[in-house]
Amino acid sequence: MIIVAVVVAVFALGAVAIWAMARFDVPGLSEPVTTESATPLPLGSIGAGDVADVRFDQAIRGYRMGQVDLALSRLAQELADRDQEITRLRLRTSTAGQPQGPDRLGEATVRHLQSQEGVDHTQQTGGQDR
């Protein structure tokens, strides 16, 4: 019976010691770290170097899908924004010098800009519309 009491006492003392180390700072122990080493895309504008620096954590069957999906959606949005800006600037520069119709810009470009900005660009292109 004494042996059982000693074993129970040792386990109880060990449980209290573990609880105290988890609850309070113990000198000499470093802060806990995460096992994730992913380098996500930065906020704001994304450059070619940022894409080259992206790193994903490996999972059992490849990479963590959430990290990859987030990076791909950010890249898709950034590319769509740049394409829209390029199209807008091309339209502005082509209509600034002399009036040009949709033949020069392409009907799809004019329709895309009209749907994106809600502005009637046929007035800027000389009123020509097919």
Helices and strands as residue ranges (DSSP letters): H 2-23, H 48-53, E 58-59, E 62-63, H 65-97, H 102-105, H 107-117
